[in-house]
Amino acid sequence: MKKSLKVFSVAMAIGAMGAFASCGSCGGGDADAIKLTVWVSEADKPFAQEVVKDFKAAHPDKKYAFTIDVQGENDVATRVLKDVENAADVYSYINDQISKLVNGDALSKIAGDRLTSIEQANAKEAVDSGKATVNGEEALYGIPYTDNTFFMYYNKSVLTEEDIGSIDKILAKCSSTKKFAFPMTDGWYSTSFFFGKGLGFNVEYDKNLAETKITCDFDNDTGKAVTQAMWNLAKDERVKADVNDSKITAGFNDGSIVAAVTGIWNRSAIERYLGENFAVAKLPTYTFDRGSISESQVQLVSFAGYKLMGVNNYSKNKADAMSFAEFYTNKENQIKHFEMRGYVPTNLQAREEERIKNDPCAAAIVAQLAHSKTQVNVPSTLWVPMEGLGNAMITGIQSGNFDLNAQLKACVDSIRK
């Protein structure tokens, strides 16, 4: 969902060396072993190492040598498509990248009994997120293992359950030293203001899933009023708009943030800092067209996607790579992933575990999914312009000048194709 480019040859070399150095227990020294490279996020590396150990124990008849390398799921397609043939055998990705990856021949189809098993075990919407249609043929190109959306964390010693329903009520309890944090400079989050008013985009593809036309209506009259609401919040001294994961967790730690919008990956740190005051909820509403006859409360509508494990179509050990991807995402490992990272399973039986059903973050995610937009057919051009719009607001706060119409037009013109 966020994008960055790196010099691939250097990154691969450093990443590979680092992975071998840090994963000596993965058995990389056996010349006759089946070699598999796995890419996961940095935070998921300890979990992946545990899965590797369990997978090897479950297959004593084979000798495996695993390399676990770090790669953020949000921009894994960029790295894979730089050199598909030498990319990882198995990698975690977010479903909005599926068109690019399939178009680049970077994902293997999942078929037969394995397809049937995955479809029966996981929520339908999660499985569907890993499907794509090429030349009229629909196929599954990834195995889901968790939802991917965002919600709100808050300090319940400051905010009540009544307060958290709207940003206005939240801000009534905030100050310049105890703020509400919302990542305005990240389009994955800021689009929720536009989605709340029913605005969006449309992408047309050719038969190979390459984008041919992109439309977006964020700059119509409603979109301008939405942007004005965002700007009103960004410049409010009680709002921290220029934030990322590290700033949010640090803010909960030092008390300068009392509520923040982010995802499940920050749960451990925030829960540790808030202790008995830890609480979560779906996203609040915001005030649209304040002061006019059409003033109203609008529910923030989040992106809702899924994380999947995909298998490289050019893997030299595709059958073993597919077995590992299936093992990584099975019921037992989805439960373990929940225990280690708080990830809510897509596996239907895992979801019925009492510890998961009764988990507050799982409940908040379920509540937010009722107010979400499925993250499919997302323009590849969306992210950088939306980041630019947010950055223009931050700059505007500092300079005292934010040309809303010009900045919104520049943003949408860059999204369209």
C-alpha positions as CSV (number, residue, x, y, z in Angstrom):
1,M,0.0,0.0,0.0
2,K,3.0,2.3,0.3
3,K,5.6,2.4,-2.3
4,S,9.4,2.7,-2.5
5,L,12.0,1.8,-5.1
6,K,15.4,0.4,-4.3
7,V,18.5,-0.6,-6.3
8,F,17.6,-4.2,-6.8
9,S,21.0,-5.7,-7.3
10,V,22.4,-4.2,-4.2
11,A,19.2,-5.0,-2.1
12,M,19.2,-8.6,-3.3
13,A,22.9,-9.0,-2.4
14,I,22.7,-7.4,1.0
15,G,19.3,-9.1,1.7
16,A,20.5,-12.5,0.7
17,M,23.7,-12.2,2.8
18,G,21.8,-10.9,5.8
19,A,19.2,-13.7,5.5
20,F,21.9,-16.4,5.3
21,A,23.7,-14.9,8.3
22,S,20.7,-14.5,10.4
23,C,19.1,-17.8,9.5
24,G,21.9,-20.3,10.0
25,S,19.5,-22.7,11.7
26,C,17.5,-22.9,8.4
27,G,20.0,-25.4,7.0
28,G,21.6,-23.3,4.2
29,G,24.8,-25.4,4.1
30,D,23.5,-28.6,2.5
31,A,24.5,-28.7,-1.2
32,D,21.9,-31.4,-2.0
33,A,19.1,-29.8,-0.1
34,I,15.9,-28.3,-1.7
35,K,16.5,-24.6,-1.6
36,L,13.6,-22.2,-0.9
37,T,13.8,-18.4,-0.4
38,V,10.9,-16.8,1.5
39,W,10.1,-13.1,1.6
40,V,8.1,-11.7,4.5
41,S,7.8,-8.4,6.4
42,E,10.5,-7.6,9.0
43,A,8.0,-8.1,11.8
44,D,7.0,-11.5,10.5
45,K,10.5,-12.9,10.2
46,P,10.5,-14.5,13.7
47,F,7.1,-16.2,12.9
48,A,8.4,-17.4,9.5
49,Q,11.5,-18.9,11.2
50,E,9.2,-20.8,13.5
51,V,7.1,-22.0,10.5
52,V,10.3,-23.2,8.7
53,K,11.3,-25.3,11.7
54,D,7.9,-26.9,11.9
55,F,7.7,-27.5,8.2
56,K,11.1,-29.2,8.2
57,A,10.0,-31.4,11.2
58,A,6.8,-32.3,9.3
59,H,8.8,-33.4,6.2
60,P,11.7,-35.5,7.7
61,D,12.0,-37.4,4.4
62,K,13.3,-34.3,2.6
63,K,16.3,-32.0,3.2
64,Y,15.5,-28.3,3.0
65,A,17.6,-25.2,3.0
66,F,15.6,-22.0,3.6
67,T,16.6,-18.4,3.2
68,I,14.2,-16.0,4.9
69,D,14.6,-12.4,3.6
70,V,12.8,-9.2,4.6
71,Q,10.5,-7.5,2.2
72,G,7.5,-5.4,3.0
73,E,4.3,-6.8,1.6
74,N,3.2,-3.3,0.5
75,D,5.7,-3.0,-2.3
76,V,6.8,-6.6,-2.9
77,A,5.6,-6.5,-6.5
78,T,8.2,-3.8,-7.3
79,R,11.0,-6.0,-6.1
80,V,9.6,-9.2,-7.7
81,L,9.1,-7.7,-11.1
82,K,12.6,-6.3,-11.2
83,D,13.9,-9.8,-11.7
84,V,11.1,-12.4,-11.6
85,E,13.3,-15.4,-12.3
86,N,15.5,-14.7,-9.4
87,A,12.9,-13.5,-6.9
88,A,11.8,-15.5,-3.9
89,D,10.2,-18.9,-4.3
90,V,7.4,-17.9,-1.8
91,Y,6.5,-14.4,-0.8
92,S,3.8,-12.6,1.2
93,Y,1.9,-9.9,-0.6
94,I,-1.2,-7.7,-0.3
95,N,-4.0,-8.6,-2.7
96,D,-4.1,-5.2,-4.4
97,Q,-0.9,-6.1,-6.1
98,I,-2.3,-9.2,-7.8
99,S,-2.9,-7.7,-11.2
100,K,0.7,-6.5,-11.5
101,L,2.1,-9.8,-10.3
102,V,-0.1,-11.9,-12.6
103,N,0.6,-9.6,-15.5
104,G,4.3,-10.1,-14.8
105,D,3.9,-13.9,-14.8
106,A,5.2,-13.8,-11.2
107,L,2.5,-16.0,-9.5
108,S,1.7,-19.7,-9.9
109,K,-1.9,-20.8,-10.2
110,I,-3.3,-22.9,-7.4
111,A,-5.5,-25.8,-8.6
112,G,-6.8,-29.3,-8.0
113,D,-7.3,-30.7,-4.5
114,R,-5.2,-27.9,-3.0
115,L,-7.6,-25.3,-4.5
116,T,-10.6,-27.2,-3.1
117,S,-9.0,-27.4,0.3
118,I,-8.2,-23.7,0.5
119,E,-11.6,-22.7,-0.7
120,Q,-13.3,-24.9,1.9
121,A,-11.0,-23.8,4.8
122,N,-11.1,-20.0,4.4
123,A,-13.7,-17.2,4.2
124,K,-15.0,-16.8,0.7
125,E,-14.1,-13.1,0.4
126,A,-10.6,-13.9,1.5
127,V,-10.2,-16.6,-1.2
128,D,-11.8,-14.4,-3.8
129,S,-9.2,-11.6,-3.1
130,G,-6.5,-14.0,-4.4
131,K,-8.3,-14.6,-7.7
132,A,-7.8,-13.0,-11.1
133,T,-9.3,-13.6,-14.5
134,V,-6.9,-13.8,-17.4
135,N,-8.1,-14.4,-21.0
136,G,-11.5,-15.3,-19.5
137,E,-10.1,-17.9,-17.1
138,E,-10.4,-17.3,-13.4
139,A,-7.7,-18.8,-11.1
140,L,-6.4,-18.5,-7.6
141,Y,-2.9,-17.0,-7.3
142,G,-2.4,-16.7,-3.5
143,I,-3.4,-18.3,-0.2
144,P,-5.0,-15.9,2.3
145,Y,-4.0,-15.8,5.9
146,T,-5.3,-12.6,7.4
147,D,-7.5,-9.5,6.8
148,N,-5.7,-6.3,6.1
149,T,-7.5,-3.1,7.3
150,F,-7.2,-0.5,10.0
151,F,-9.2,0.7,13.0
152,M,-8.7,2.9,16.0
153,Y,-6.7,2.5,19.2
154,Y,-7.4,4.7,22.2
155,N,-6.6,5.4,25.8
156,K,-9.8,4.6,27.7
157,S,-8.6,6.7,30.7
158,V,-9.1,9.7,28.5
159,L,-11.9,8.7,26.1
160,T,-15.1,6.9,26.8
161,E,-17.1,4.6,24.5
162,E,-19.4,7.5,23.8
163,D,-16.5,9.8,22.8
164,I,-15.0,7.4,20.3
165,G,-18.0,7.5,17.9
166,S,-17.0,10.8,16.2
167,I,-13.8,12.7,15.7
168,D,-15.5,15.9,17.1
169,K,-16.1,14.1,20.4
170,I,-12.6,12.7,20.5
171,L,-11.1,16.1,19.9
172,A,-13.2,17.6,22.7
173,K,-11.1,15.5,25.0
174,C,-7.8,16.2,23.3
175,S,-5.3,19.1,23.5
176,S,-2.1,20.3,21.8
177,T,-0.2,17.9,24.1
178,K,-2.7,14.9,23.9
179,K,-3.6,14.4,20.3
180,F,-5.6,12.3,17.9
181,A,-3.3,10.8,15.3
182,F,-4.4,10.1,11.7
183,P,-1.9,9.4,8.9
184,M,-3.0,12.1,6.4
185,T,0.1,11.6,4.3
186,D,-0.6,8.0,3.5
187,G,-3.3,7.3,0.9
188,W,-4.2,3.9,2.3
189,Y,-5.7,5.8,5.2
190,S,-6.7,9.2,3.8
191,T,-8.9,7.7,1.1
192,S,-11.3,6.7,3.9
193,F,-12.6,10.2,3.9
194,F,-13.5,10.1,0.2
195,F,-14.9,6.5,0.4
196,G,-17.1,7.6,3.2
197,K,-19.0,9.9,0.8
198,G,-19.2,7.2,-1.9
199,L,-16.4,8.6,-4.1
200,G,-13.9,6.3,-5.7
201,F,-12.1,5.2,-8.9
202,N,-12.4,2.7,-11.7
203,V,-9.7,0.8,-13.6
204,E,-10.0,-0.8,-17.0
205,Y,-7.6,-3.6,-17.9
206,D,-6.6,-5.4,-21.1
207,K,-6.7,-9.2,-21.4
208,N,-3.3,-9.4,-19.7
209,L,-4.4,-7.3,-16.7
210,A,-2.4,-4.3,-17.7
211,E,-4.1,-0.9,-16.8
212,T,-5.6,0.8,-19.9
213,K,-7.8,3.5,-18.3
214,I,-8.2,5.0,-14.8
215,T,-10.9,7.4,-13.7
216,C,-11.3,9.1,-10.3
217,D,-14.0,11.5,-9.0
218,F,-12.2,12.8,-5.8
219,D,-12.1,16.3,-7.3
220,N,-15.9,16.9,-7.8
221,D,-17.8,19.3,-5.6
222,T,-18.3,16.6,-3.0
223,G,-14.6,15.7,-3.1
224,K,-13.7,19.3,-2.6
225,A,-15.8,19.4,0.6
226,V,-14.2,16.1,1.7
227,T,-10.8,17.6,1.2
228,Q,-11.8,20.7,3.2
229,A,-12.8,18.5,6.1
230,M,-9.4,16.8,5.9
231,W,-7.7,20.2,5.8
232,N,-9.7,21.4,8.8
233,L,-8.5,18.4,10.8
234,A,-4.9,18.5,9.6
235,K,-4.4,22.1,10.8
236,D,-6.2,21.5,14.1
237,E,-3.5,21.6,16.9
238,R,-5.2,18.6,18.6
239,V,-4.6,16.4,15.5
240,K,-1.3,14.8,14.6
241,A,-1.5,14.4,10.8
242,D,2.1,13.7,9.9
243,V,2.5,10.3,11.5
244,N,3.6,6.8,10.7
245,D,3.8,3.6,12.7
246,S,6.9,4.6,14.8
247,K,5.4,8.1,15.6
248,I,2.1,6.6,16.7
249,T,3.6,4.0,19.0
250,A,6.0,6.6,20.5
251,G,3.1,8.9,21.0
252,F,1.2,6.3,23.0
253,N,4.3,5.6,25.0
254,D,4.9,9.2,26.1
255,G,1.2,10.1,26.3
256,S,1.2,12.7,23.5
257,I,-1.3,10.6,21.6
258,V,-4.5,9.4,23.1
259,A,-6.2,7.9,20.0
260,A,-4.8,6.8,16.7
261,V,-5.8,5.2,13.4
262,T,-3.5,2.3,12.4
263,G,-3.5,-1.5,12.0
264,I,-3.1,-4.7,13.9
265,W,0.7,-4.8,13.4
266,N,1.1,-2.1,16.0
267,R,-1.0,-3.8,18.6
268,S,1.8,-5.3,20.8
269,A,3.6,-2.0,21.2
270,I,0.4,0.1,21.9
271,E,-1.0,-2.5,24.3
272,R,2.3,-2.6,26.2
273,Y,2.3,1.2,26.5
274,L,-1.4,1.6,27.5
275,G,-1.6,-1.4,29.8
276,E,-5.0,-1.5,31.5
277,N,-6.1,1.6,29.5
278,F,-5.7,-0.2,26.2
279,A,-8.9,-0.1,24.0
280,V,-9.9,-0.4,20.4
281,A,-12.9,0.5,18.1
282,K,-14.0,0.8,14.6
283,L,-13.2,4.1,12.9
284,P,-15.1,7.2,14.0
285,T,-17.2,9.6,11.9
286,Y,-16.0,13.0,10.7
287,T,-17.9,16.3,10.1
288,F,-18.7,16.9,6.4
289,D,-19.4,20.4,5.1
290,R,-19.3,22.0,8.5
291,G,-21.4,25.1,9.0
292,S,-23.6,24.5,5.9
293,I,-27.1,23.2,5.4
294,S,-25.6,19.9,4.4
295,E,-23.4,19.4,7.4
296,S,-23.5,15.8,8.5
297,Q,-21.5,13.0,10.2
298,V,-19.8,10.7,7.7
299,Q,-18.4,7.3,8.7
300,L,-14.8,6.7,7.7
301,V,-14.7,3.8,5.2
302,S,-11.4,1.9,5.2
303,F,-9.7,-0.2,2.6
304,A,-10.2,-3.9,3.3
305,G,-7.7,-6.2,1.8
306,Y,-6.0,-9.5,2.6
307,K,-2.5,-10.8,3.0
308,L,-1.6,-13.8,0.9
309,M,1.3,-16.2,0.4
310,G,2.1,-16.5,-3.3
311,V,4.4,-18.9,-5.1
312,N,6.8,-17.6,-7.8
313,N,5.9,-19.1,-11.2
314,Y,9.7,-19.3,-11.9
315,S,10.5,-21.2,-8.7
316,K,13.0,-24.0,-9.4
317,N,11.2,-26.1,-6.7
318,K,7.6,-25.1,-7.3
319,A,6.0,-28.1,-5.8
320,D,7.9,-27.7,-2.5
321,A,7.3,-24.0,-2.5
322,M,3.6,-24.6,-2.9
323,S,3.6,-27.1,0.0
324,F,5.4,-24.5,2.2
325,A,2.9,-21.7,1.2
326,E,0.0,-24.0,2.1
327,F,1.7,-25.0,5.4
328,Y,2.4,-21.4,6.3
329,T,-1.2,-20.5,6.0
330,N,-2.9,-23.6,7.5
331,K,-5.3,-23.4,10.5
332,E,-2.6,-24.1,13.1
333,N,-0.2,-21.5,11.8
334,Q,-3.0,-18.9,11.4
335,I,-3.7,-19.4,15.1
336,K,0.0,-19.1,15.9
337,H,0.2,-16.0,13.8
338,F,-2.7,-14.5,15.8
339,E,-0.8,-15.3,19.0
340,M,2.4,-13.8,17.8
341,R,1.2,-10.8,15.8
342,G,-2.5,-10.5,16.5
343,Y,-3.5,-11.3,12.9
344,V,-7.1,-12.3,12.6
345,P,-7.3,-15.6,10.7
346,T,-9.1,-16.1,7.4
347,N,-9.4,-19.8,8.3
348,L,-13.0,-20.4,9.3
349,Q,-12.2,-22.9,12.0
350,A,-9.5,-20.8,13.5
351,R,-11.9,-17.8,13.7
352,E,-14.1,-19.9,16.0
353,E,-11.4,-20.3,18.6
354,E,-12.6,-18.7,21.8
355,R,-9.4,-16.6,22.3
356,I,-9.9,-15.2,18.8
357,K,-13.7,-14.6,19.0
358,N,-13.3,-12.8,22.3
359,D,-10.3,-10.7,21.3
360,P,-11.0,-6.9,21.3
361,C,-9.0,-6.2,18.1
362,A,-10.6,-9.0,16.2
363,A,-14.0,-7.5,17.2
364,A,-12.9,-4.0,16.1
365,I,-11.7,-5.4,12.8
366,V,-15.0,-7.2,12.2
367,A,-16.9,-4.0,13.1
368,Q,-14.8,-2.0,10.7
369,L,-15.2,-4.5,7.8
370,A,-18.8,-3.5,7.8
371,H,-17.6,0.0,6.8
372,S,-15.0,-0.9,4.3
373,K,-14.1,-0.9,0.6
374,T,-12.6,-4.2,-0.8
375,Q,-9.1,-3.5,-1.9
376,V,-9.3,-4.8,-5.5
377,N,-8.7,-3.2,-8.8
378,V,-6.9,-0.3,-7.1
379,P,-5.0,2.1,-9.5
380,S,-1.3,1.7,-9.4
381,T,-1.2,5.5,-9.7
382,L,-3.3,6.1,-6.5
383,W,-0.6,6.1,-3.8
384,V,1.9,8.7,-4.7
385,P,-0.6,11.5,-5.6
386,M,-2.5,10.9,-2.3
387,E,0.7,11.0,-0.4
388,G,1.4,14.3,-2.2
389,L,-2.0,15.7,-1.2
390,G,-1.3,14.9,2.4
391,N,2.2,16.3,2.3
392,A,0.8,19.5,0.8
393,M,-1.4,19.9,3.8
394,I,1.5,19.4,6.2
395,T,3.5,22.0,4.2
396,G,0.5,24.3,4.3
397,I,0.3,24.1,8.0
398,Q,3.9,25.3,8.2
399,S,3.6,28.0,5.5
400,G,0.0,29.0,6.3
401,N,-0.9,28.4,2.6
402,F,-2.8,25.4,1.2
403,D,-4.4,25.9,-2.2
404,L,-7.1,23.2,-1.9
405,N,-8.4,23.3,-5.4
406,A,-5.0,23.3,-7.1
407,Q,-3.6,20.6,-4.9
408,L,-6.7,18.4,-5.3
409,K,-6.7,18.8,-9.1
410,A,-3.0,18.0,-9.3
411,C,-3.6,14.9,-7.2
412,V,-6.5,13.6,-9.2
413,D,-4.9,14.4,-12.6
414,S,-2.0,12.2,-11.5
415,I,-4.3,9.3,-10.6
416,R,-6.2,9.4,-13.9
417,K,-4.8,7.6,-16.9
